Amino acid sequence: MPELAEVETVARELDALRGRRLISVFVHDGRDCLRTPERLPWLCGRRLEAVQRWGKWMGLRLADGGRRPLWLLLHLGMTGRLLRTAAGAPLSLHTHLRLGLEGGEELRYSDPRRFGAVQVLGAAELREWLARLGPDALTVPYAAFRARLQRRARIKALLLDQRVLAGLGNIYADETLWRARIHPDRPACSLSPAERLRLWRSMRAVLREAIRYRGTSVSDYVDLDGRRGVFQNRLRVYGRAGEPCRRCRTRLVRIRLAGRGTVLCPRCQPEDG
């Protein structure tokens, strides 16, 4: 599933398209993932003014000067892709939306499993929507991060809760906890001040490194131009159950936690802290 690093990679690539005008909208079979299909034609004639990311979501701000700006909000779900193609390129099987740009290119959204989302919002609607999302995992100040750990919930479950902290999924939660030497089943409120600080620093370091390597491609994720990320070659624990820990050589184990498979090192991440 694309997480913060993958969405940030695509958002940065989209930013290079600022100033381009949207000249056409074609909706294909968009059941489930196209939340506001009736609003999509409103985007025609508008220019891309800005691209922003909030956790695993990205927003394209489109305006034309004479009308109020609109936001095209996208979530890639588990299998979603946003690709830049030539306007005449063959359609993939699961293409749901095509946005034609001046200059002969298109942005195409596809999602075989349809767990993603595309919607058009006005500025006030966007503010209301953002109020339900936690602070961004890449930019959250330490004081705000620390305050959100004062709960009895298991630390991994808390890291995955997008209302608490936006952007982390299974990959980067496991990688963060391993780097911070914290067992994922510990209650968040049991962490010492030193552990909280180490966790915050580890999270930011993991995300920055993953962005530098253009994200993790272990399944469907590719960037705007169809290229795979390469951070999967640098994963320390995710997907490596049964292999030796890259820090202490202990065999990594897989447990079930917060409804997710979780990989950890029993020596580096002891349950008793």
N, C-alpha and C positions, 0 to 999 in steps of 0.2 A: 504494500500500500504506500503510495506517495505520502511522505511526511514533510516536515518543515523544510528540510534541506532540498528535497526534490522540487517542491513548489517554489522555493526561493530561486532555484536555478531557472525554472521556466519564467518566473516573473521578471528576472533580470534580462532574459532574452527578449521578452515582450517589450520591455522598456525601450529597446532599440527601434521599435515601430512607432514611437510617439510622433504625432503630427500626421500620420497616415489617416485618410478618410475611409470610413466604412461605407461601401457602395451597394452591398446586397446582403440579404439574409435568407438562407435556405434551411428550412426545418425538415428533417427526415423523421424517422420513427423515434421520437424522443420521450416516450412514456416513462414515467418515474423520475428520470433525471432532469428533464426540462420543466422547471417549476412554474415559470411564467411565460409560456410560449406565446401568448397573445401580446406580450409587451415587446418581444424581440424585434418586430418591424420598426418600433420607435427608434431603434439605433441607427437606422439608415441615414446617411448624410452627415453623421457626426464624426468628429475627429478624435483620435485617441490622445487624450491630454496627460494621463498619468496612469501608472500601474503601481498598485500597493499589495502587500501581503499581510494577512493576519492569521497566524498559526498555519493551518493547512489550507486556508482559503486565499484566493487572490482576486483582486478587483480591478477592472479596467474602467477608468473614468472617461466618459465620452460626452463631448459637448460641441455645439456649433455657434456659440455666441448669442444667438437669438432665443434659445430655449434653455431651460434649466438643465444642468448636467444630469446624466444618468450613470449608474454603475452597473456593469456586467460582472456579476459575482460568480466565481467558478470554484468547484471542489472536485478533485479528481477521483474521490472515492477509493476503491481498491484497484480498479483496472482502467481508470480513465486516462485519456491522453489528449493533449492539445498540441496539434501539429501545424506547422507552416508549410504549405504546399503551393505548387503552381495551380492556377485556377482550373486547368484542364486535366489535372492528374486523376487517375482512376480512384473511385471511391472505395474505401475499405468497407467490410461487411457491416460493421457496427457504428458507422458514422451517423451521429444524431443531429449535428448542427454544422453549417458552413457559413462563415462570415467572409464576404468578399472585400478585399482591400484594393484601393486604387493602386495601380502598378502591376496588376495581373497576378496577385497572390491571394491565398485564402488561409484563414485559420479554421481548422477542423477539429471539432470535439467528438470523441468517440468513447464509449464505455460499455464493453460487452456485458458486464454484470449489473450495470445500471445503479450502482450505489453512490455515484457522484451526484452533483447538482449544478444546475445553471439557472440563474435568475436575474432579472432586471429590477433594480431598486432605485428609488429616488434618494436624495441625500438624507432626508429625515428618516426614511425607512432603514437606511444603512446604519445610522446612529443607533436606532432602536435595536437592530440586529446585533451590532457590535457590543451592546451593553450586556448581552448574554454570554459573551466569550471571555475567557480568562486572559491575562496579560501574555504577550508573546514570549515564548521560551527563549528566543535568541536575545531579546532586548530587555527583559524584565530586570529591574534593579534588584540588588540583593535584599534590601529591606522588604520589598513587596514579596519576593520569593520566600523569604524566611517566615513572614507572617502567614503565608498559605500552607505552611507545614505544621501549624499548630492544631493538628487533627489526629484522631485515632486511626484513620484509614491507613491501610498498608501503603507503603511509600510508592510502590509501582502503580497501584490503582490510582493514587493521587496524581502521579505524573501523567497518566493516560487520560485523566478527566479534563476535557477541553474547557469546562467551565472554571476549572482551577488554574490551568496553565495550558495555553494554546500552542500546538505544534508537534508535540511528541507523540509517536506511536510506538509499536512494539520494538522496532529496530533500535531507535535512539534511546528509549527508556532502558533497555538491556545494556546497551553500550555505556550509557551514562552511569548506571549503578555499578557496573564492573569497574569502570575507571575510578569511581569514588570509593570503591571497596565497601559497598553497603549492600546487605542482603535485601532483595526486593520485597520480602514478606514482613519486614519490620514495620511497626507502627510509625508513621511520620513523626508523631510527637515524641518518640523515644530517641530521636537523633540528637546528639550533642551539638553545641554551637559550632565546634570544629567540623563535625560531619556535615552540617547544613551548608557551611561555607564551601567545603570540598565538593559537595554535590552540585552546588550552583556553578562553581568554576568548571567542574567536569562536564556538565551539560553544555555550557557555552563552548568549551573546547571541542567536544564531539561534534556539535552542530557546525561550527566554523570549519572544521576539517572536512566534514562531509560536503559542505557547500563548495569548498576549494576543489574537491574531486567530482563535482557536478552530480552529487547524489548517489544513491544506492540502487542498482538495478539487479534485483534478485528474482523479479517476476516480469511485470508488464511495463514498468516505468521507462520512458525515454524522454529526452528533452524536446524542445520546440522543433528541432530539426531532425528528430528521430534517432539521436545518438544516445547510447546507453551511458549511465554514470559509471564510475569506477571505484566508488568507495567500498563496494562489496569485497574488493580485494584487500581491504584494510580492517575488516570487521574483527573484533577481538572475541566476541562471544556469540552474537546472533547467528543462528544457523550452524553452530559448531559443536553441538552437544556430542559428547564422547571423544572429542579431540582434546589435546593438552592445552591448558591455559598458557597464554603467551607471556605471562608474567612469572608463574611459579611451576608450570608444567603439570599441575594437578589436572586430572580428567574433569572436563566440564560436564555438568549435569543439566537435565531439562526437567522442570516441574511445571505444574499447571497453576496459574495465579491470575486473578482478575479476569478469568475467562480466556486467558492467552497462554500459549506456550512460552516459557521463560527459561532462558539459559543463563547459568551462573557458575562461578567457581566456588566450591564449598570451602576452600582454604582462604582465598582472598576476600570472600564475602561471607563470613561466619554469621549464623543466625543470631548469636548472642551479642553481636557487635564488637 
